[in-house]
């Protein structure tokens, strides 16, 4: 499974959803997630039908984190127009990882 990296630091394992069907499904139907999921391309997310809150990092095409948010179930975020992809994880993960706006992330492996 691929890794979500910040510089040379491994933050977590990450699933990559690039196909339309994978992006639409995202985390729906899951009770939790270990690691994270990257949705590419993506500018807006929702948690309609989800069972848990998620952390969302909106990143530009170069992987620079533009905005982070914790989104409770049954919500819709505002679009982040410069976003090339998002990283989603269970709420609290970004605090543990120390992920903040301005960080640069990439997927390896």
C-alpha positions as a Python dict, from the first residue, in 0.01 Angstrom:
ca = {
    (1, 'X'): (0, 0, 0),
    (2, 'X'): (131, 351, -78),
    (3, 'X'): (256, 590, 187),
    (4, 'X'): (159, 951, 253),
    (5, 'X'): (487, 1138, 297),
    (6, 'X'): (589, 1485, 417),
    (7, 'X'): (949, 1538, 309),
    (8, 'X'): (1115, 1214, 424),
    (9, 'X'): (862, 1147, 704),
    (10, 'X'): (598, 876, 662),
    (11, 'X'): (264, 1005, 792),
    (12, 'X'): (42, 704, 718),
    (13, 'X'): (-61, 442, 467),
    (14, 'X'): (-294, 586, 206),
    (15, 'X'): (-542, 452, -46),
    (16, 'X'): (-548, 639, -376),
    (17, 'X'): (-887, 694, -542),
    (18, 'X'): (-846, 834, -893),
    (19, 'X'): (-1136, 672, -1077),
    (20, 'X'): (-1473, 841, -1060),
    (21, 'X'): (-1642, 547, -888),
    (22, 'X'): (-1365, 524, -624),
    (23, 'X'): (-1383, 898, -553),
    (24, 'X'): (-1762, 897, -523),
    (25, 'X'): (-1753, 606, -278),
    (26, 'X'): (-1462, 744, -76),
    (27, 'X'): (-1517, 651, 288),
    (28, 'X'): (-1892, 585, 259),
    (29, 'X'): (-2005, 267, 430),
    (30, 'X'): (-1699, 240, 652),
    (31, 'X'): (-1698, 259, 1029),
    (32, 'X'): (-1343, 401, 1041),
    (33, 'X'): (-1021, 412, 841),
    (34, 'X'): (-664, 327, 926),
    (35, 'X'): (-434, 574, 756),
    (36, 'X'): (-600, 786, 492),
    (37, 'X'): (-746, 809, 144),
    (38, 'X'): (-643, 1047, -134),
    (39, 'X'): (-912, 1161, -377),
    (40, 'X'): (-769, 1299, -700),
    (41, 'X'): (-895, 1523, -851),
    (42, 'X'): (-1113, 1677, -580),
    (43, 'X'): (-1215, 2028, -473),
    (44, 'X'): (-1504, 1959, -234),
    (45, 'X'): (-1608, 1674, -5),
    (46, 'X'): (-1918, 1567, 182),
    (47, 'X'): (-1984, 1339, 474),
    (48, 'X'): (-2346, 1261, 385),
    (49, 'X'): (-2422, 908, 504),
    (50, 'X'): (-2095, 876, 696),
    (51, 'X'): (-2070, 733, 1047),
    (52, 'X'): (-1772, 931, 1173),
    (53, 'X'): (-1607, 1272, 1148),
    (54, 'X'): (-1309, 1313, 917),
    (55, 'X'): (-1007, 1537, 879),
    (56, 'X'): (-972, 1677, 527),
    (57, 'X'): (-662, 1838, 375),
    (58, 'X'): (-715, 2026, 50),
    (59, 'X'): (-389, 2024, -146),
    (60, 'X'): (-280, 2197, -466),
    (61, 'X'): (-140, 1998, -759),
    (62, 'X'): (211, 2018, -609),
    (63, 'X'): (91, 1867, -280),
    (64, 'X'): (101, 2188, -75),
    (65, 'X'): (-172, 2177, 190),
    (66, 'X'): (-399, 2476, 129),
    (67, 'X'): (-660, 2417, 398),
    (68, 'X'): (-743, 2159, 664),
    (69, 'X'): (-1080, 2099, 826),
    (70, 'X'): (-1252, 1852, 1053),
    (71, 'X'): (-1589, 1766, 902),
    (72, 'X'): (-1863, 1600, 1110),
    (73, 'X'): (-2108, 1353, 955),
    (74, 'X'): (-2381, 1489, 726),
    (75, 'X'): (-2192, 1802, 617),
    (76, 'X'): (-2067, 1950, 289),
    (77, 'X'): (-1749, 2156, 261),
    (78, 'X'): (-1712, 2468, 54),
    (79, 'X'): (-1516, 2416, -265),
    (80, 'X'): (-1145, 2495, -259),
    (81, 'X'): (-1093, 2597, -621),
    (82, 'X'): (-712, 2566, -624),
    (83, 'X'): (-730, 2213, -481),
    (84, 'X'): (-591, 1936, -701),
    (85, 'X'): (-660, 1658, -451),
    (86, 'X'): (-769, 1595, -95),
    (87, 'X'): (-649, 1364, 178),
    (88, 'X'): (-912, 1230, 417),
    (89, 'X'): (-849, 1054, 747),
    (90, 'X'): (-1038, 985, 1070),
    (91, 'X'): (-1087, 1298, 1281),
    (92, 'X'): (-783, 1364, 1500),
    (93, 'X'): (-534, 1205, 1259),
    (94, 'X'): (-393, 1534, 1131),
    (95, 'X'): (-325, 1649, 1486),
    (96, 'X'): (-132, 1326, 1552),
    (97, 'X'): (55, 1363, 1221),
    (98, 'X'): (122, 1734, 1275),
    (99, 'X'): (-26, 1814, 932),
    (100, 'X'): (-89, 2186, 876),
    (101, 'X'): (-150, 2431, 590),
    (102, 'X'): (178, 2500, 409),
    (103, 'X'): (309, 2144, 450),
    (104, 'X'): (388, 1958, 129),
    (105, 'X'): (276, 1597, 96),
    (106, 'X'): (319, 1327, -167),
    (107, 'X'): (231, 963, -216),
    (108, 'X'): (511, 710, -263),
    (109, 'X'): (508, 340, -318),
}
